[in-house]
């Protein structure tokens, strides 16, 4: 797959397969490249991780639409696998939602997530979040689906209603999202395996589980998630948490003037994964004039 416009089709094909799709989430072009190199079929640009990486701030609605679109563009240019983009609340009213979905699709996203949180949004596993009314939530998804008339893109519809209004309301909202045309459903922060099973039993179409280490949802084996009925298992913070821990540990050793070589990727492997070797191989095709 080389053309950006083929990525929504690739994502649809993946969703049509009868298996769970584990999805490590990226936050920049390099982390996305590593996910693809590891053999995963798709990735998601985590708003939590991207906000931390790009502006060094928490995921509390501080990163603007323009910054998100630019980050999606950079990531999309670096990989060929389908990318799902975090469109948050759509950055305004229903017309903003349409623009957000269209803009992120143009930037290379195969799917865009739109949620029903009250702006400014919060990370789904942190305090202080609330949701908009049913009517406003449904209008957001209507607008997101209407954007598909102009751009080939899938809609991942998220509800955070479990936190303040209960699981039944969250399931009802997600069912309506499906009725309105959402392609993938995401009920955020169920608190037990029983709740996760209830979500998958009662809702149609592909469902996504969000697995935040240390969060409210239990981290279950992928085989169990598939048995429950999920189609995508998202790991939004795993890579960023691993990278941050590694960097902090190395920095502490450097501060103490201790050896860190054993914790580093080999320089040759590092260059290869970033793309130096591929660059040199391709650029050699254009060196005939220098001979």
C-alpha positions in Angstrom: 0.0 0.0 0.0 1.5 3.3 -1.1 -1.4 5.7 -1.7 -2.9 7.5 1.3 -6.4 7.0 -0.1 -6.1 3.2 0.1 -5.6 3.3 3.9 -9.3 3.5 4.8 -9.9 0.4 2.6 -7.0 -1.4 4.3 -8.6 -0.6 7.7 -12.0 -1.9 6.5 -10.3 -5.1 5.3 -8.6 -5.6 8.7 -11.9 -5.0 10.5 -13.6 -7.6 8.3 -11.1 -10.3 9.5 -12.3 -12.5 12.4 -9.5 -11.6 14.8 -8.4 -9.1 17.4 -6.1 -6.4 16.1 -3.6 -5.3 18.8 -2.8 -1.6 18.3 0.1 0.0 20.0 -0.4 3.8 19.9 2.1 6.2 18.6 2.8 9.8 19.4 5.2 10.9 16.6 6.6 9.7 13.3 9.4 7.7 14.9 7.2 5.8 17.3 4.8 5.0 14.4 7.7 3.7 12.3 8.8 1.4 15.1 5.2 0.1 15.4 5.1 -0.7 11.7 8.6 -2.2 11.7 7.5 -4.5 14.5 4.8 -5.9 12.2 1.6 -4.4 13.7 -1.3 -3.9 11.2 -2.4 -0.4 12.4 -1.7 2.3 14.9 -3.5 5.2 16.6 -2.2 8.6 17.4 -2.8 8.9 21.1 -3.9 12.4 22.1 -2.4 11.9 25.6 1.0 10.8 24.3 1.0 13.3 21.4 0.3 16.2 23.7 3.1 15.1 26.0 5.5 14.6 23.1 4.7 17.7 21.0 4.0 20.4 23.6 5.1 18.8 26.9 1.7 19.3 28.4 -1.1 17.0 29.7 -4.0 15.9 27.6 -6.4 18.5 28.8 -7.5 20.1 25.6 -4.3 22.2 25.3 -3.2 21.0 21.9 -4.9 22.8 19.1 -6.6 21.3 16.0 -3.8 22.7 13.8 -1.2 21.0 15.9 -3.1 17.7 15.8 -3.4 17.9 12.1 0.3 18.6 11.6 1.2 15.7 13.9 -1.1 13.4 11.9 0.5 14.5 8.7 4.0 13.8 9.9 3.0 10.4 11.2 1.1 9.5 8.1 4.0 10.4 5.9 6.3 8.1 7.8 4.2 4.9 7.6 2.1 2.8 5.2 -0.2 1.0 7.8 -3.6 2.6 8.6 -3.5 5.4 11.2 -6.4 6.3 13.4 -6.4 9.9 14.5 -7.7 11.4 17.8 -10.1 14.1 16.8 -11.1 14.8 20.5 -14.4 16.6 20.7 -14.1 18.0 17.2 -12.8 21.4 18.4 -16.1 23.2 18.4 -19.7 22.8 17.1 -20.9 20.3 14.5 -19.4 22.3 11.7 -16.0 22.2 13.4 -16.4 18.4 13.7 -16.9 18.1 10.0 -13.8 20.2 9.3 -11.8 18.2 11.8 -12.7 14.9 10.2 -12.1 16.1 6.7 -8.8 17.8 7.7 -7.4 14.7 9.5 -8.5 12.5 6.6 -6.6 14.8 4.2 -3.6 14.6 6.5 -3.6 10.8 6.0 -5.8 9.3 8.7 -7.7 6.2 7.8 -10.2 6.8 10.6 -10.9 9.7 13.0 -12.2 9.4 16.6 -14.8 11.8 17.8 -16.0 11.8 21.4 -18.8 13.1 23.5 -16.9 14.8 26.3 -17.5 18.3 27.4 -14.8 20.6 26.2 -12.1 21.0 27.3 -11.7 17.2 27.1 -9.9 15.1 29.6 -8.0 11.8 29.3 -10.5 9.0 29.8 -8.8 7.6 32.9 -8.2 10.9 34.8 -10.5 13.0 37.0 -12.7 15.9 36.0 -14.3 14.7 32.8 -18.0 15.0 31.8 -20.1 14.5 28.7 -22.4 16.7 26.6 -26.1 16.0 26.3 -27.3 13.2 24.1 -28.5 15.6 21.4 -25.1 17.3 21.1 -23.3 14.0 21.2 -25.5 12.7 18.4 -25.0 15.9 16.3 -21.2 15.4 16.6 -21.4 11.9 15.1 -23.9 13.0 12.5 -21.5 15.7 11.4 -18.6 13.3 11.4 -20.5 10.8 9.3 -21.6 13.6 6.9 -17.9 14.4 6.4 -17.5 11.0 4.8 -19.5 12.3 1.8 -16.4 14.2 0.8 -13.6 12.1 2.2 -13.1 8.4 2.4 -12.6 7.9 6.1 -13.9 5.8 8.9 -15.5 7.2 12.1 -14.5 5.9 15.5 -17.2 7.1 17.9 -16.3 7.3 21.6 -18.5 7.8 24.6 -17.2 8.6 28.1 -20.7 8.5 29.6 -19.8 5.5 31.8 -17.9 7.8 34.2 -20.8 10.1 35.1 -24.0 8.6 33.8 -23.4 4.9 34.1 -22.8 1.9 31.8 -26.4 1.7 30.4 -26.3 5.3 29.2 -22.9 4.7 27.6 -24.2 1.6 25.8 -27.3 3.5 24.6 -25.2 6.4 23.3 -22.9 4.0 21.4 -25.8 2.1 19.9 -27.1 5.4 18.5 -23.7 6.2 17.2 -23.8 3.0 15.2 -27.3 3.8 14.0 -26.0 7.2 12.8 -23.3 5.6 10.7 -20.2 5.2 13.0 -17.9 2.5 11.8 -16.2 1.6 15.1 -17.6 2.0 18.6 -15.6 2.8 21.7 -17.1 2.8 25.2 -14.4 4.3 27.4 -13.3 3.1 30.8 -15.4 0.0 31.7 -14.4 -1.1 35.2 -14.5 -4.9 34.9 -14.4 -7.8 32.5 -18.2 -8.2 33.1 -18.8 -4.7 31.9 -16.6 -5.3 28.9 -18.6 -8.4 28.0 -21.8 -6.5 28.4 -20.6 -3.8 26.0 -19.7 -6.3 23.3 -22.8 -8.3 23.7 -25.2 -5.4 23.4 -23.5 -3.3 20.7 -23.2 -4.1 17.0 -20.2 -3.7 14.7 -16.5 -3.5 15.6 -15.6 -2.4 19.1 -12.4 -1.0 20.5 -11.0 -1.7 24.0 -8.7 1.0 25.5 -6.0 -0.5 27.7 -4.3 2.0 29.9 -1.8 0.5 32.3 -2.8 1.7 35.8 -6.2 2.9 34.5 -9.7 1.8 35.3 -10.1 -0.9 32.7 -8.6 -4.3 33.5 -5.6 -5.3 31.2 -6.7 -8.6 29.8 -4.8 -11.0 27.6 -5.5 -10.5 23.9 -7.1 -14.0 23.6 -9.6 -13.0 26.3 -10.3 -9.7 24.5 -11.0 -11.5 21.3 -13.3 -14.0 23.1 -15.2 -11.0 24.7 -15.8 -9.7 21.2 -13.5 -6.8 20.7 -12.0 -6.1 17.3 -9.3 -3.6 18.3 -7.1 -3.5 21.4 -5.5 -0.1 21.8 -2.5 0.5 24.1 -2.3 4.3 24.2 0.5 4.8 26.7 2.6 1.7 26.6 5.3 3.0 24.2 5.5 6.4 25.7 5.7 5.0 29.3 8.5 2.7 28.2 10.4 5.4 26.5 10.0 7.9 29.4 11.2 5.3 31.9 14.2 4.4 29.8 15.1 8.1 29.3 14.8 8.9 32.9 16.9 6.0 33.9 19.7 6.8 31.4 19.6 10.5 32.4 20.0 9.6 36.1 23.0 7.4 35.2 24.5 10.2 33.1 24.1 12.7 35.9 26.1 10.3 38.1 28.7 9.8 35.4 27.8 6.1 35.2 28.1 3.9 32.0 24.9 3.7 29.9 26.1 1.8 26.9 24.2 -1.4 28.0 20.9 0.5 27.8 21.3 1.9 24.3 20.3 0.6 20.9 23.3 -0.2 18.7 24.2 2.8 16.5 24.0 0.7 13.3 20.5 -0.6 14.3 19.4 2.9 15.2 20.5 4.3 11.9 18.8 1.5 10.0 15.4 1.9 11.8 15.4 5.6 11.3 15.9 5.1 7.6 19.5 6.0 6.8 20.2 2.8 4.9 17.0 3.1 2.8 17.9 6.7 2.0 21.4 5.8 0.8 20.1 3.0 -1.3 17.5 5.1 -3.0 19.8 8.1 -3.5 22.3 6.0 -5.2 20.0 5.8 -8.2 20.6 9.5 -8.8 24.4 9.6 -8.6 25.2 8.9 -12.2 26.1 12.5 -12.9 28.7 12.4 -10.2 30.7 9.5 -11.7 
